[in-house]
Amino acid sequence: MSKVMGPPATPSAFARTGSVFRREFFAYFSTPLAAVFLVMFVAMAALLSFQAGGLYTRGQADLRSFFQWQPWLALFFMPALGMRLWADERRSGSIELLMTLPLTTRDMVLGKFLAAWAFSIVALTLTVPLWITLAWLGAPDHGVVLAGYIASALLFAALLSVTTCLSACTRNAVVAFVLGVAACFLLLLTGFPVVLDFFAQWAPKWVPESVAAMSAMVHFNAMTRGVFDARDVLYPVTVTAALLWINIIVLDWRGSR
């Protein structure tokens, strides 16, 4: 008795996003650029921590000097990581091929973003020997150190989503990088005392408080101190989700033109 074959099952959204993620993530390691990126990130993180931050000379068993430089590393490394995600697809014309695949725009945006974010977390994970060295030399508060790593990963996600969104707006990866650095710098700059003091001199109290609430630096610093307020965690999550949503809208709009 022959068995009637039905139509093939449609892959779930999770499966479709996962297929894009695997393709993009392993593509990073197919060129020497991945090794260059990882080595430069780890080297710069260690150099800034030991030389500029005085990790040993401070005489304190913590990684404060390491985490204080993470926003500045992310300011350049995240735009460098995200600038080509969509700009190169547009320049080469391969985005038109992607649009013909049985994938939604959301699948492609999420898959590409998660792959880039996972790669940035690999770079961050390679700095764990600093934590191990600190634990060998002293008795750090491991909860605070772990909080700093989580805060760094969330900051990476927020700044990376900024650049991927801008990358979808241009065919030039260099332009996406410059715009990404500028936009990420504004997200960090609003938390600086000089900016907050400027508004505090003439504006009502709620104005500098609102400006500080928009700063990635303020929420990041709070988490690196081991204080996990819901607002500090929701900030990078909200920024990332909003920019990925805008990324989808931009690609759909430009694809329909």
Summary of the structure (lengths in Angstrom):
residues: 257
radius of gyration: 20.8
end to end distance: 51.8
largest distance: 85.5
contacts: 795
relative contact order: 0.13
helix: 76%
strand: 0%
